[in-house]
Amino acid sequence: MSNKQLITTIGIGLAAASAGMLTRKTLQKSWEKVTNKPAPKDKPSENTDIKEAVTWAVVSGIGAGVARMAVRYILDKRQSK
């Protein structure tokens, strides 16, 4: 793998990871606005019921995954031109 390919691959990975983190932060703010409660954390809490925790896990996981996939798709398309 050439240096240019390596740098491109690393850049795509960083962009995808950044998109995932940004999406997660946006979802956290949206969750707080909608529910008037902070988004559940990774550790179990007495104040969070299982339904809320599972809903948050699904929403945040799908959102971040789609954002990462979209960024990788767009950057791969641009790179292949």
Secondary structure in CASP SS format (residue, H / E / C, confidence):
PFRMAT SS
TARGET T0000
AUTHOR 0000-0000-0000
METHOD secondary structure of the structure
MODEL  1
M C 1.00
S C 1.00
N H 1.00
K H 1.00
Q H 1.00
L H 1.00
I H 1.00
T H 1.00
T H 1.00
I H 1.00
G H 1.00
I H 1.00
G H 1.00
L H 1.00
A H 1.00
A H 1.00
A H 1.00
S H 1.00
A H 1.00
G H 1.00
M H 1.00
L H 1.00
T H 1.00
R H 1.00
K H 1.00
T H 1.00
L H 1.00
Q H 1.00
K H 1.00
S H 1.00
W H 1.00
E H 1.00
K H 1.00
V H 1.00
T H 1.00
N C 1.00
K C 1.00
P C 1.00
A C 1.00
P C 1.00
K C 1.00
D C 1.00
K C 1.00
P C 1.00
S C 1.00
E C 1.00
N C 1.00
T C 1.00
D C 1.00
I H 1.00
K H 1.00
E H 1.00
A H 1.00
V H 1.00
T H 1.00
W H 1.00
A H 1.00
V H 1.00
V H 1.00
S H 1.00
G H 1.00
I H 1.00
G H 1.00
A H 1.00
G H 1.00
V H 1.00
A H 1.00
R H 1.00
M H 1.00
A H 1.00
V H 1.00
R H 1.00
Y H 1.00
I H 1.00
L H 1.00
D H 1.00
K H 1.00
R H 1.00
Q H 1.00
S H 1.00
K C 1.00
END
